[in-house]
Amino acid sequence: MSFFAKEFDELTSKEIYEILKSRGEIFLMEQGILYLDEDNVDFKSLHIFSMEDGRVTSYLRAFYDDKGVLKIGRVLTLKHGDGLGKKLMEFALKEIPKRMPADRICMDAQKHAIGFYEQFGFEVTSDEYMEEGIVHVDMCLNLTRRVSEKYYAYIVRCADGTLYTGYTDNLQKRIATHNEGKGAKYTKARLPAKLAYYEIFDSKEDAMSREWHIKHDLTKQQKEKLINGGMK
């Protein structure tokens, strides 16, 4: 499965067909929303999607509305509960700022999906309202806040009770990567790995320095004391 970010004129006829097919399958057939999907916004949108076996398996589009606000919409995945939506959003939030300058990204979110979007930093900015028979809220992500990157030195406890120390700029994603067996050779053989401790830094260098200190200067007993709040 591969992810793509393309303007309308960059799409192939096959990709356009599959995008419209997936949008119809989810919004018309699954959710029963009766509306004209081809609304001319596609022409000015950045289309972000994944493809597998010739099908568009996840999709969203980003565009500037009539007031110049950068928005995303038509967010979908063909399958639910397998983590594809998270991968789509992570890819989109990296690609959109590169090609569409803005201070924030906004969206009309279905109420049931609020928690999903909140994990990426989106915040509810309106009261609830009805749109096409479904309860929605406005949500926005402040991109200027995201520019201030944070780095982490962390400790995970492996299944055999041993400890592993590392650093990262995305703690949640890094722990997930460990548990997919892709994080480090050490943790791969000792899964699951559970987050036991972390510290936050403003620079990568400080996080790496702290990781090195914890990994090389502290005994396991001292690391356990650190985890339990007894030392810094």
Backbone as CSV, one residue per row, in Angstrom:
resi,resn,N_x,N_y,N_z,CA_x,CA_y,CA_z,C_x,C_y,C_z
1,MET,0.843,-1.196,0.000,0.000,0.000,0.000,0.875,1.242,0.000
2,SER,0.525,2.206,-0.847,1.291,3.441,-0.969,0.375,4.644,-0.792
3,PHE,0.959,5.745,-0.268,0.223,6.989,-0.098,0.676,8.003,-1.141
4,PHE,-0.268,8.852,-1.570,0.001,9.846,-2.594,-0.628,11.181,-2.210
5,ALA,-0.029,12.265,-2.678,-0.592,13.608,-2.547,-0.503,14.261,-3.921
6,LYS,-1.656,14.497,-4.554,-1.665,15.004,-5.927,-2.725,16.082,-6.105
7,GLU,-2.380,17.098,-6.900,-3.379,18.047,-7.337,-4.242,17.384,-8.408
8,PHE,-5.392,17.992,-8.705,-6.342,17.334,-9.605,-5.724,17.011,-10.961
9,ASP,-4.977,17.953,-11.518,-4.392,17.748,-12.848,-3.302,16.677,-12.856
10,GLU,-2.826,16.282,-11.683,-1.807,15.239,-11.589,-2.418,13.845,-11.498
11,LEU,-3.706,13.771,-11.216,-4.368,12.480,-11.078,-4.561,11.803,-12.421
12,THR,-4.421,10.490,-12.448,-4.751,9.736,-13.649,-6.262,9.513,-13.689
13,SER,-6.757,9.141,-14.859,-8.197,8.863,-14.963,-8.589,7.702,-14.052
14,LYS,-7.724,6.709,-13.911,-7.979,5.576,-13.022,-8.080,6.037,-11.576
15,GLU,-7.183,6.923,-11.163,-7.206,7.417,-9.782,-8.466,8.228,-9.508
16,ILE,-8.871,9.080,-10.471,-10.098,9.856,-10.292,-11.292,8.921,-10.148
17,TYR,-11.352,7.918,-11.003,-12.450,6.953,-10.942,-12.500,6.263,-9.585
18,GLU,-11.351,5.808,-9.105,-11.314,5.076,-7.843,-11.605,5.985,-6.649
19,ILE,-11.190,7.243,-6.724,-11.520,8.195,-5.659,-13.033,8.386,-5.571
20,LEU,-13.659,8.644,-6.704,-15.112,8.841,-6.725,-15.846,7.570,-6.317
21,LYS,-15.321,6.424,-6.706,-15.924,5.147,-6.346,-15.889,4.945,-4.832
22,SER,-14.749,5.232,-4.207,-14.628,5.053,-2.760,-15.476,6.068,-2.006
23,ARG,-15.523,7.304,-2.487,-16.359,8.305,-1.845,-17.827,7.906,-1.925
24,GLY,-18.243,7.387,-3.075,-19.625,6.937,-3.196,-19.921,5.758,-2.291
25,GLU,-18.970,4.834,-2.191,-19.168,3.638,-1.362,-19.355,4.001,0.102
26,ILE,-18.575,4.979,0.598,-18.653,5.342,2.011,-19.778,6.326,2.295
27,PHE,-19.796,7.457,1.580,-20.732,8.516,1.936,-22.146,8.269,1.420
28,LEU,-22.276,7.679,0.256,-23.609,7.411,-0.288,-24.164,6.078,0.188
29,MET,-23.404,4.998,-0.020,-23.903,3.664,0.287,-23.861,3.333,1.785
30,GLU,-22.728,3.626,2.441,-22.598,3.253,3.848,-23.306,4.235,4.779
31,GLN,-23.102,5.545,4.550,-23.665,6.542,5.458,-25.004,7.092,4.997
32,GLY,-25.384,6.794,3.772,-26.689,7.215,3.270,-26.838,8.714,3.088
33,ILE,-25.734,9.419,2.806,-25.787,10.862,2.611,-26.137,11.145,1.150
34,LEU,-27.227,11.856,0.940,-27.678,12.170,-0.426,-27.257,13.591,-0.778
35,TYR,-26.251,13.722,-1.610,-25.745,15.030,-2.002,-24.977,14.866,-3.309
36,LEU,-24.694,15.996,-3.959,-23.903,15.968,-5.178,-22.434,15.957,-4.782
37,ASP,-21.777,14.826,-4.959,-20.388,14.682,-4.529,-19.439,15.518,-5.383
38,GLU,-19.688,15.556,-6.697,-18.816,16.293,-7.611,-19.194,17.777,-7.554
39,ASP,-18.566,18.511,-6.622,-18.976,19.875,-6.316,-18.030,20.943,-6.852
40,ASN,-17.135,20.585,-7.752,-16.145,21.490,-8.347,-14.995,21.845,-7.405
41,VAL,-15.114,21.510,-6.119,-14.010,21.761,-5.185,-12.819,20.873,-5.520
42,ASP,-13.082,19.720,-6.109,-12.002,18.791,-6.458,-10.942,19.445,-7.348
43,PHE,-11.380,20.354,-8.211,-10.446,20.976,-9.147,-9.366,21.795,-8.447
44,LYS,-9.685,22.338,-7.275,-8.729,23.195,-6.562,-8.173,22.509,-5.307
45,SER,-8.355,21.198,-5.205,-7.959,20.472,-4.009,-6.641,19.724,-4.185
46,LEU,-5.986,19.483,-3.060,-4.886,18.528,-2.995,-5.493,17.223,-2.529
47,HIS,-5.353,16.183,-3.328,-5.990,14.896,-3.042,-4.954,13.960,-2.408
48,ILE,-5.267,13.487,-1.226,-4.352,12.628,-0.482,-5.032,11.280,-0.285
49,PHE,-4.334,10.203,-0.683,-5.000,8.907,-0.676,-3.992,7.768,-0.649
50,SER,-4.490,6.603,-0.289,-3.687,5.381,-0.364,-4.322,4.455,-1.379
51,MET,-3.476,3.641,-2.021,-3.984,2.663,-2.975,-3.415,1.289,-2.663
52,GLU,-4.267,0.291,-2.823,-3.856,-1.093,-2.625,-4.674,-1.977,-3.552
53,ASP,-3.997,-2.783,-4.327,-4.666,-3.672,-5.284,-5.613,-2.898,-6.202
54,GLY,-5.186,-1.706,-6.613,-5.964,-0.936,-7.563,-7.100,-0.130,-6.977
55,ARG,-7.328,-0.222,-5.661,-8.416,0.517,-5.014,-7.877,1.663,-4.178
56,VAL,-8.624,2.760,-4.139,-8.336,3.836,-3.195,-8.900,3.408,-1.852
57,THR,-8.020,3.101,-0.908,-8.447,2.530,0.374,-8.640,3.571,1.472
58,SER,-8.042,4.744,1.291,-8.276,5.863,2.218,-8.104,7.154,1.431
59,TYR,-8.753,8.212,1.914,-8.764,9.445,1.112,-9.166,10.653,1.956
60,LEU,-8.627,11.795,1.604,-9.142,13.090,2.028,-8.681,14.134,1.017
61,ARG,-9.321,15.273,1.028,-8.895,16.363,0.155,-8.684,17.620,0.992
62,ALA,-7.733,18.436,0.574,-7.443,19.701,1.248,-7.630,20.840,0.251
63,PHE,-8.243,21.935,0.706,-8.553,23.037,-0.200,-8.749,24.318,0.612
64,TYR,-8.624,25.444,-0.070,-8.943,26.729,0.533,-10.409,27.040,0.240
65,ASP,-11.177,27.377,1.289,-12.576,27.718,1.054,-12.687,29.155,0.552
66,ASP,-13.924,29.642,0.386,-14.142,30.963,-0.201,-13.582,32.096,0.663
67,LYS,-13.332,31.813,1.958,-12.767,32.819,2.860,-11.259,32.672,3.013
68,GLY,-10.679,31.734,2.247,-9.245,31.536,2.307,-8.773,30.636,3.432
69,VAL,-9.711,29.966,4.100,-9.361,29.052,5.191,-8.992,27.689,4.613
70,LEU,-7.882,27.134,5.039,-7.463,25.810,4.582,-8.301,24.755,5.296
71,LYS,-8.971,23.922,4.519,-9.863,22.920,5.100,-9.556,21.537,4.527
72,ILE,-9.929,20.515,5.275,-9.896,19.155,4.768,-11.301,18.576,4.836
73,GLY,-11.576,17.634,3.946,-12.902,17.033,3.917,-12.896,15.730,3.153
74,ARG,-14.090,15.112,3.068,-14.270,13.828,2.391,-13.311,12.769,2.970
75,VAL,-13.092,12.807,4.282,-12.146,11.869,4.912,-12.792,10.488,4.995
76,LEU,-12.083,9.467,4.497,-12.668,8.131,4.501,-11.593,7.045,4.532
77,THR,-11.997,5.890,5.007,-11.244,4.644,4.835,-12.256,3.563,4.469
78,LEU,-11.875,2.677,3.576,-12.797,1.607,3.186,-12.998,0.604,4.309
79,LYS,-11.933,0.364,5.087,-12.033,-0.533,6.234,-11.874,0.278,7.502
80,HIS,-12.524,-0.151,8.562,-12.494,0.592,9.815,-11.822,-0.239,10.908
81,GLY,-11.099,0.454,11.787,-10.516,-0.212,12.942,-9.183,-0.884,12.705
82,ASP,-8.548,-0.646,11.547,-7.266,-1.296,11.266,-6.093,-0.325,11.273
83,GLY,-6.329,0.920,11.726,-5.250,1.896,11.827,-4.964,2.673,10.556
84,LEU,-5.700,2.401,9.480,-5.432,3.084,8.221,-5.758,4.565,8.307
85,GLY,-6.818,4.907,9.020,-7.186,6.312,9.164,-6.084,7.120,9.826
86,LYS,-5.441,6.549,10.808,-4.349,7.218,11.507,-3.169,7.443,10.557
87,LYS,-2.859,6.425,9.755,-1.756,6.555,8.798,-2.079,7.629,7.758
88,LEU,-3.324,7.684,7.319,-3.741,8.703,6.354,-3.539,10.099,6.927
89,MET,-4.005,10.328,8.163,-3.895,11.646,8.769,-2.439,12.028,9.003
90,GLU,-1.637,11.087,9.446,-0.219,11.390,9.673,0.465,11.801,8.376
91,PHE,0.163,11.089,7.287,0.734,11.434,5.986,0.224,12.796,5.526
92,ALA,-1.077,13.025,5.685,-1.675,14.276,5.226,-1.110,15.480,5.971
93,LEU,-0.930,15.347,7.278,-0.464,16.484,8.071,1.008,16.789,7.843
94,LYS,1.716,15.878,7.206,3.084,16.162,6.785,3.105,16.817,5.405
95,GLU,2.225,16.352,4.514,2.244,16.813,3.125,1.527,18.150,2.912
96,ILE,0.400,18.340,3.584,-0.396,19.551,3.339,0.388,20.832,3.614
97,PRO,1.065,20.975,4.761,1.788,22.237,5.009,2.903,22.510,4.004
98,LYS,3.443,21.471,3.378,4.501,21.659,2.388,3.978,22.343,1.129
99,ARG,2.709,22.113,0.805,2.180,22.556,-0.481,1.067,23.591,-0.372
100,MET,0.544,23.799,0.851,-0.567,24.725,1.032,-0.328,25.547,2.298
101,PRO,0.352,26.676,2.190,0.680,27.482,3.372,-0.567,27.958,4.115
102,ALA,-0.533,27.871,5.438,-1.649,28.324,6.270,-1.223,28.276,7.736
103,ASP,-1.946,29.034,8.554,-1.700,29.007,10.000,-2.479,27.895,10.689
104,ARG,-3.521,27.407,10.026,-4.347,26.371,10.635,-5.049,25.560,9.553
105,ILE,-5.493,24.383,9.937,-6.308,23.523,9.089,-7.623,23.283,9.815
106,CYS,-8.730,23.481,9.119,-10.048,23.313,9.734,-10.857,22.255,8.984
107,MET,-11.922,21.792,9.623,-12.763,20.778,9.003,-14.137,20.760,9.648
108,ASP,-15.107,20.234,8.909,-16.435,19.939,9.451,-16.421,18.468,9.840
109,ALA,-16.290,18.182,11.120,-16.099,16.807,11.579,-17.405,16.206,12.091
110,GLN,-17.645,14.957,11.732,-18.784,14.258,12.304,-18.534,14.044,13.793
111,LYS,-19.570,14.200,14.596,-19.434,14.197,16.053,-18.750,12.937,16.572
112,HIS,-19.056,11.784,16.001,-18.507,10.528,16.494,-16.994,10.435,16.283
113,ALA,-16.459,11.293,15.411,-15.031,11.226,15.092,-14.199,12.263,15.850
114,ILE,-14.804,12.997,16.762,-14.079,14.046,17.483,-12.823,13.489,18.155
115,GLY,-12.969,12.390,18.876,-11.831,11.801,19.583,-10.699,11.404,18.652
116,PHE,-11.054,10.913,17.476,-10.040,10.524,16.497,-9.203,11.731,16.082
117,TYR,-9.869,12.849,15.753,-9.135,14.023,15.283,-8.394,14.730,16.414
118,GLU,-8.883,14.617,17.629,-8.212,15.256,18.760,-6.810,14.690,18.981
119,GLN,-6.589,13.435,18.649,-5.263,12.849,18.858,-4.205,13.479,17.957
120,PHE,-4.639,14.198,16.914,-3.696,14.884,16.025,-3.587,16.374,16.339
121,GLY,-4.263,16.810,17.388,-4.188,18.203,17.804,-5.360,19.069,17.383
122,PHE,-6.347,18.521,16.672,-7.530,19.293,16.310,-8.356,19.593,17.564
123,GLU,-8.963,20.789,17.585,-9.793,21.210,18.700,-11.167,21.632,18.197
124,VAL,-12.203,21.329,18.968,-13.566,21.726,18.610,-13.690,23.240,18.739
125,THR,-14.234,23.885,17.714,-14.334,25.351,17.696,-15.756,25.846,17.484
126,SER,-16.749,24.954,17.600,-18.138,25.380,17.383,-19.071,24.514,18.211
127,ASP,-20.311,24.933,18.263,-21.363,24.084,18.821,-21.729,23.023,17.790
128,GLU,-22.504,22.050,18.207,-22.955,21.006,17.291,-23.984,21.561,16.303
129,TYR,-23.976,21.022,15.087,-24.952,21.413,14.084,-25.214,20.229,13.161
130,MET,-26.326,20.283,12.478,-26.706,19.207,11.572,-26.271,19.546,10.154
131,GLU,-25.686,18.551,9.505,-25.303,18.690,8.099,-25.581,17.370,7.411
132,GLU,-26.432,17.385,6.401,-26.824,16.174,5.678,-27.340,15.095,6.633
133,GLY,-28.073,15.532,7.677,-28.691,14.592,8.610,-27.742,13.994,9.637
134,ILE,-26.502,14.486,9.717,-25.506,13.963,10.654,-24.983,15.109,11.519
135,VAL,-24.827,14.842,12.819,-24.335,15.864,13.741,-22.855,16.137,13.473
136,HIS,-22.518,17.406,13.296,-21.146,17.834,13.024,-20.697,18.881,14.033
137,VAL,-19.388,19.090,14.095,-18.794,20.230,14.786,-17.643,20.740,13.922
138,ASP,-17.313,22.017,14.079,-16.120,22.555,13.433,-14.910,22.211,14.297
139,MET,-13.815,21.814,13.652,-12.570,21.539,14.362,-11.418,22.191,13.604
140,CYS,-10.420,22.669,14.343,-9.256,23.298,13.723,-7.972,22.809,14.381
141,LEU,-6.927,22.765,13.585,-5.588,22.423,14.051,-4.696,23.640,13.862
142,ASN,-4.086,24.112,14.937,-3.195,25.261,14.890,-1.825,24.813,14.402
143,LEU,-1.457,25.183,13.171,-0.191,24.748,12.603,0.994,25.501,13.189
144,THR,0.798,26.735,13.629,1.910,27.484,14.216,2.359,26.837,15.510
145,ARG,1.432,26.219,16.219,1.780,25.522,17.451,2.583,24.271,17.153
146,ARG,2.269,23.612,16.012,2.982,22.384,15.646,4.426,22.659,15.238
147,VAL,4.707,23.891,14.806,6.066,24.210,14.394,7.032,24.066,15.563
148,SER,6.526,24.332,16.766,7.358,24.205,17.963,7.478,22.725,18.310
149,GLU,8.457,22.052,17.710,8.600,20.616,17.862,9.127,20.253,19.243
150,LYS,8.717,19.109,19.718,9.193,18.582,20.986,9.888,17.253,20.740
151,TYR,10.849,16.951,21.600,11.583,15.697,21.512,11.528,15.004,22.861
152,TYR,11.674,13.695,22.825,11.480,12.913,24.036,12.622,11.927,24.239
153,ALA,13.054,11.806,25.492,13.871,10.678,25.918,12.917,9.792,26.706
154,TYR,12.941,8.497,26.420,11.926,7.632,27.017,12.513,6.283,27.439
155,ILE,11.773,5.613,28.304,12.114,4.255,28.725,10.878,3.386,28.536
156,VAL,11.050,2.226,27.914,9.967,1.246,27.830,10.352,0.019,28.633
157,ARG,9.339,-0.603,29.209,9.552,-1.860,29.923,9.140,-3.011,29.003
158,CYS,10.059,-3.921,28.750,9.790,-5.041,27.853,9.066,-6.166,28.591
159,ALA,8.605,-7.133,27.803,7.825,-8.233,28.371,8.613,-9.043,29.396
160,ASP,9.941,-9.098,29.253,10.764,-9.864,30.193,11.220,-9.036,31.385
161,GLY,10.700,-7.805,31.507,11.028,-6.962,32.646,12.233,-6.064,32.444
162,THR,12.974,-6.233,31.371,14.130,-5.382,31.108,13.669,-4.029,30.576
163,LEU,14.587,-3.069,30.587,14.266,-1.705,30.177,15.047,-1.313,28.929
164,TYR,14.404,-0.559,28.059,15.059,-0.039,26.858,14.873,1.471,26.829
165,THR,15.937,2.203,26.517,15.901,3.669,26.478,16.116,4.160,25.049
166,GLY,15.374,5.176,24.654,15.520,5.743,23.326,15.129,7.206,23.298
167,TYR,15.130,7.800,22.112,14.653,9.174,21.945,13.809,9.218,20.678
168,THR,12.926,10.218,20.590,12.026,10.319,19.445,11.416,11.708,19.397
169,ASP,10.816,12.067,18.260,10.046,13.308,18.163,8.551,13.028,18.115
170,ASN,8.167,11.753,18.202,6.752,11.368,18.215,6.616,10.155,19.126
171,LEU,6.295,10.417,20.364,6.326,9.355,21.369,5.297,8.267,21.087
172,GLN,4.081,8.652,20.794,3.024,7.674,20.544,3.371,6.777,19.359
173,LYS,3.850,7.391,18.291,4.196,6.618,17.096,5.375,5.699,17.357
174,ARG,6.343,6.180,18.135,7.536,5.371,18.412,7.191,4.130,19.222
175,ILE,6.333,4.269,20.221,5.932,3.108,21.023,5.185,2.111,20.148
176,ALA,4.333,2.620,19.266,3.607,1.737,18.346,4.574,1.011,17.422
177,THR,5.608,1.718,16.958,6.602,1.103,16.083,7.351,-0.006,16.801
178,HIS,7.699,0.231,18.058,8.335,-0.828,18.850,7.454,-2.079,18.866
179,ASN,6.175,-1.890,19.104,5.274,-3.027,19.251,4.883,-3.665,17.925
180,GLU,5.274,-3.033,16.832,5.141,-3.653,15.512,6.395,-4.446,15.153
181,GLY,7.354,-4.444,16.079,8.603,-5.174,15.852,9.586,-4.443,14.973
182,LYS,9.404,-3.116,14.806,10.243,-2.345,13.897,11.088,-1.298,14.624
183,GLY,10.922,-1.174,15.932,11.574,-0.094,16.652,13.048,-0.314,16.908
184,ALA,13.402,-1.491,17.387,14.792,-1.809,17.719,14.924,-3.320,17.828
185,LYS,16.113,-3.826,17.533,16.341,-5.264,17.634,16.093,-5.757,19.056
186,TYR,16.486,-4.940,20.032,16.344,-5.355,21.427,14.871,-5.559,21.803
187,THR,14.028,-4.592,21.483,12.621,-4.710,21.869,11.874,-5.721,21.002
188,LYS,12.325,-5.912,19.767,11.637,-6.833,18.850,11.522,-8.230,19.429
189,ALA,12.537,-8.649,20.187,12.544,-9.992,20.759,11.908,-10.039,22.140
190,ARG,11.368,-8.887,22.608,10.866,-8.834,23.989,9.526,-8.113,24.063
191,LEU,8.681,-8.295,23.072,7.391,-7.617,23.032,6.362,-8.304,23.919
192,PRO,5.370,-7.510,24.415,5.150,-6.090,24.135,6.046,-5.186,24.963
193,ALA,6.231,-3.967,24.450,6.995,-2.948,25.160,6.032,-1.852,25.616
194,LYS,6.059,-1.536,26.903,5.134,-0.545,27.446,5.898,0.677,27.937
195,LEU,5.381,1.839,27.624,6.023,3.084,28.052,6.046,3.152,29.578
196,ALA,7.247,3.360,30.133,7.395,3.435,31.586,7.751,4.834,32.050
197,TYR,8.410,5.631,31.176,8.907,6.934,31.620,9.304,7.766,30.404
198,TYR,9.128,9.092,30.501,9.635,9.960,29.436,9.887,11.357,29.973
199,GLU,10.778,12.084,29.286,11.058,13.478,29.552,10.969,14.242,28.231
200,ILE,10.555,15.508,28.281,10.330,16.318,27.083,11.427,17.373,26.957
201,PHE,11.917,17.562,25.718,12.976,18.533,25.453,12.622,19.382,24.235
202,ASP,13.202,20.570,24.164,12.949,21.468,23.042,13.863,21.206,21.857
203,SER,14.941,20.448,22.065,15.861,20.179,20.965,16.190,18.694,20.887
204,LYS,16.480,18.252,19.669,16.867,16.868,19.435,18.155,16.535,20.167
205,GLU,19.087,17.489,20.193,20.379,17.258,20.827,20.230,16.993,22.320
206,ASP,19.356,17.764,22.988,19.141,17.567,24.422,18.498,16.214,24.700
207,ALA,17.561,15.818,23.853,16.909,14.521,24.037,17.906,13.379,23.846
208,MET,18.747,13.501,22.817,19.754,12.468,22.569,20.766,12.395,23.702
209,SER,21.144,13.560,24.232,22.097,13.590,25.345,21.512,12.919,26.579
210,ARG,20.239,13.204,26.855,19.584,12.594,28.015,19.427,11.088,27.824
211,GLU,19.088,10.674,26.601,18.986,9.247,26.308,20.309,8.547,26.594
212,TRP,21.413,9.139,26.116,22.737,8.548,26.310,23.062,8.435,27.789
213,HIS,22.737,9.484,28.553,23.017,9.479,29.991,22.230,8.372,30.694
214,ILE,20.951,8.272,30.393,20.125,7.240,31.034,20.610,5.855,30.641
215,LYS,20.913,5.680,29.365,21.287,4.366,28.850,22.649,3.902,29.367
216,HIS,23.608,4.809,29.462,24.984,4.414,29.758,25.443,4.718,31.177
217,ASP,24.837,5.719,31.822,25.319,6.123,33.146,24.487,5.583,34.306
218,LEU,23.270,5.159,34.042,22.399,4.691,35.116,22.317,3.171,35.140
219,THR,22.356,2.618,36.332,22.130,1.180,36.494,20.636,0.907,36.372
220,LYS,20.260,-0.371,36.251,18.835,-0.693,36.171,18.114,-0.230,37.435
221,GLN,18.771,-0.366,38.578,18.164,0.074,39.836,17.910,1.582,39.815
222,GLN,18.856,2.333,39.269,18.689,3.776,39.179,17.600,4.153,38.176
223,LYS,17.501,3.380,37.091,16.432,3.621,36.122,15.070,3.352,36.752
224,GLU,14.972,2.297,37.555,13.707,1.999,38.238,13.352,3.129,39.193
225,LYS,14.351,3.691,39.858,14.116,4.802,40.764,13.644,6.025,39.984
226,LEU,14.234,6.236,38.810,13.815,7.340,37.941,12.357,7.159,37.537
227,ILE,12.005,5.953,37.125,10.637,5.649,36.719,9.644,5.915,37.840
228,ASN,10.049,5.588,39.043,9.181,5.736,40.213,9.217,7.141,40.799
229,GLY,9.926,8.066,40.142,9.902,9.465,40.571,10.900,9.824,41.644
230,GLY,11.907,8.975,41.845,12.823,9.220,42.945,14.074,9.954,42.567
231,MET,14.320,10.197,41.272,15.537,10.889,40.874,15.379,11.516,39.503
232,LYS,16.273,12.394,39.155,16.280,13.027,37.835,17.655,12.854,37.210
